[in-house]
């Protein structure tokens, strides 16, 4: 009877882990498209006119990027809740902190999308597109507002990784190396936030932001794939909740 109960708990935990992995995969794929691929294709921060031309010529891609953003942030709403269920037996306090810090970023991210919807309004309404000669500057201004909003959200994208990484490290059913990478990812996000806020011109040009983002990227993608493919290694039902 005890063996059957343990097996049942193991199956439940594996299912929870794989659901978390699925949500994480959605966040990763939609986030890469929305935050990296499309901006890299369409936005030239040094040339507003080229940026405007790119967006108008690739309006469908721009709209798909907005859709991907909505999907990404919706999945990120559910991801910490599933992870909370999985990692609660490791440490309740850290699990609450993990979920709270992650969830705080979601309303910021959704509200911030309004800046990109404003770009669509500017380029798709004839009365707006035909009137001002500085349409490119207005579009660039909205994109800059969006970038500023992402900077605020990125602080929470980083902070939640600290308790998450610690829980992974202490769990016993996820690789400790992933926990270390996730905690390093927190440091990278916070350093990038401070660097871009305090040194708005020179920090990006230094290239530091790219290097210190690598551990977090490896940790998040690695955790995503581990949860999705491997699930968990041991019976988490044997763990005790600590405070």
C-alpha positions in Angstrom: 0.0 0.0 0.0 2.8 2.4 0.9 4.7 1.5 -2.3 1.6 2.2 -4.3 1.1 5.6 -2.6 4.8 6.5 -3.3 4.5 5.5 -6.9 1.3 7.6 -7.2 3.0 10.6 -5.7 6.0 10.1 -8.0 3.7 10.1 -11.0 2.0 13.2 -9.8 5.2 15.0 -9.3 6.5 14.0 -12.7 3.3 15.2 -14.3 3.6 18.5 -12.5 7.2 18.9 -13.6 6.4 18.2 -17.2 3.5 20.7 -17.1 6.0 23.3 -15.7 8.4 22.4 -18.5 5.7 22.9 -21.1 4.8 26.3 -19.8 8.5 27.2 -19.6 9.0 26.1 -23.2 6.2 28.3 -24.3 7.7 31.2 -22.4 11.2 30.6 -23.9 10.1 30.2 -27.6 7.5 33.0 -27.6 9.9 35.2 -25.6 12.8 34.7 -28.0 10.5 35.6 -31.0 8.9 38.6 -29.3 11.9 40.1 -27.4 14.9 39.2 -29.6 14.1 38.0 -33.2 11.5 40.5 -34.3 13.2 43.6 -32.7 16.5 42.4 -34.3 14.9 42.3 -37.7 12.8 45.5 -37.5 14.3 48.0 -35.1 17.3 50.2 -35.9 17.7 52.5 -32.9 20.1 54.8 -34.8 17.7 55.3 -37.7 14.0 56.0 -37.0 13.1 56.3 -40.7 14.5 52.8 -41.5 12.7 51.4 -38.4 9.4 52.9 -39.6 9.9 51.5 -43.1 10.7 48.0 -41.6 7.6 48.0 -39.4 5.3 49.1 -42.2 6.7 46.6 -44.7 6.6 43.8 -42.1 3.4 44.7 -40.2 2.3 41.1 -40.0 5.5 40.1 -38.3 5.1 43.0 -35.9 1.6 41.9 -35.1 2.7 38.3 -34.6 5.3 39.6 -32.2 2.6 41.2 -30.1 0.6 38.0 -30.2 3.8 36.1 -29.1 4.2 38.6 -26.2 0.6 38.0 -25.0 1.2 34.2 -25.2 4.6 34.6 -23.4 3.2 36.6 -20.5 0.1 34.4 -20.1 2.3 31.3 -19.9 4.5 33.1 -17.4 1.5 33.7 -15.3 0.9 30.0 -14.9 4.6 28.9 -14.8 5.4 30.1 -11.3 2.2 28.7 -9.9 3.0 25.2 -11.2 6.6 25.5 -10.0 5.2 26.6 -6.6 3.3 23.4 -6.4 6.3 21.3 -7.4 8.9 23.1 -5.2 6.7 23.8 -2.1 8.0 20.7 -0.2 11.6 22.0 -0.5 11.0 25.3 1.3 7.7 27.2 1.7 9.1 30.7 2.2 11.4 30.5 -0.9 8.6 29.0 -3.0 6.3 31.9 -2.0 9.0 34.5 -2.8 9.7 32.8 -6.2 6.0 32.9 -7.2 5.4 36.4 -5.9 8.5 37.9 -7.7 7.6 36.2 -11.0 4.0 37.2 -10.9 4.8 40.8 -10.2 6.3 41.1 -13.7 3.2 39.9 -15.5 1.0 43.1 -15.1 4.0 45.3 -15.9 4.7 43.3 -19.1 1.0 43.4 -20.2 0.6 47.1 -19.6 3.9 47.7 -21.4 2.6 46.1 -24.5 0.3 49.1 -24.9 3.3 51.0 -26.2 3.6 48.5 -29.1 -0.1 48.7 -29.8 0.4 52.5 -30.0 2.9 51.9 -32.8 0.2 49.9 -34.7 -2.2 52.8 -34.2 0.2 55.3 -35.6 1.0 53.2 -38.8 -2.4 51.8 -39.5 -4.7 54.8 -39.1 -4.6 57.0 -42.2 -5.3 60.2 -40.3 -2.3 59.6 -38.1 0.1 58.3 -40.8 -0.7 61.2 -43.2 -0.6 64.1 -40.8 2.7 64.6 -38.9 6.0 64.6 -40.8 7.7 63.2 -37.7 5.8 59.9 -37.7 9.1 58.0 -37.5 10.1 59.9 -34.4 6.7 59.1 -32.8 7.1 55.4 -33.5 10.6 55.4 -32.2 9.4 57.2 -29.0 6.8 54.5 -28.4 9.4 51.8 -29.0 11.6 53.5 -26.5 8.8 53.6 -23.9 8.4 49.9 -24.5 12.1 49.3 -24.0 11.9 51.3 -20.7 9.0 49.2 -19.6 10.9 46.0 -20.3 13.8 47.3 -18.3 11.5 47.6 -15.2 10.0 44.1 -15.9 13.5 42.6 -16.3 14.3 43.4 -12.7 11.6 40.9 -11.6 12.6 38.5 -14.4 15.9 38.3 -12.6 14.9 38.5 -9.0 12.6 35.5 -9.2 15.5 33.3 -10.3 17.3 33.7 -7.0 14.7 31.8 -4.9 13.9 29.5 -7.9 17.6 28.6 -8.3 18.0 28.0 -4.6 14.9 25.7 -4.6 16.3 23.8 -7.6 19.7 23.5 -5.9 18.2 22.2 -2.6 15.5 20.0 -4.2 17.4 16.8 -4.6 15.3 16.0 -7.7 16.7 18.6 -10.1 20.4 19.1 -11.0 22.3 21.4 -8.6 24.2 22.9 -11.6 20.9 24.3 -12.9 20.2 25.9 -9.6 23.6 27.6 -9.7 23.1 28.9 -13.2 19.6 30.2 -12.3 21.0 32.1 -9.3 23.8 33.5 -11.5 21.1 34.5 -13.9 19.5 36.6 -11.2 22.8 38.5 -10.8 23.0 39.1 -14.5 19.5 40.5 -14.8 20.1 42.8 -11.8 23.5 44.0 -13.0 22.0 44.7 -16.5 19.1 46.7 -14.9 21.5 48.8 -12.8 23.9 49.2 -15.7 21.3 50.4 -18.2 19.6 52.7 -15.7 22.8 54.3 -14.4 24.9 54.3 -17.6 22.3 54.5 -20.4 24.8 55.1 -23.2 28.0 53.3 -22.4 26.7 50.1 -20.8 25.2 48.5 -23.9 28.2 49.4 -26.0 30.5 47.7 -23.5 29.0 44.3 -24.3 29.0 43.3 -20.7 25.2 42.7 -20.8 25.5 39.9 -23.3 28.2 38.0 -21.4 26.5 38.2 -18.0 23.2 37.0 -19.5 24.7 33.7 -20.6 24.5 31.8 -17.3 20.8 32.7 -16.8 20.0 31.7 -20.4 21.7 28.4 -20.0 20.0 27.9 -16.6 16.5 28.7 -17.8 16.7 26.7 -21.0 18.3 23.8 -19.2 15.7 23.8 -16.5 12.9 24.0 -19.1 14.3 21.0 -21.0 15.0 19.0 -17.8 11.5 19.5 -16.5 9.9 18.7 -19.9 12.0 15.6 -20.7 13.2 14.2 -17.4 10.6 15.4 -14.9 11.9 14.6 -11.4 14.4 12.1 -10.2 13.1 11.2 -6.7 9.8 11.0 -4.8 9.2 14.5 -3.6 6.6 13.2 -1.2 9.4 12.3 1.2 10.5 15.9 1.4 9.4 18.1 4.4 8.2 21.6 4.2 10.6 24.1 5.9 10.1 27.7 6.6 
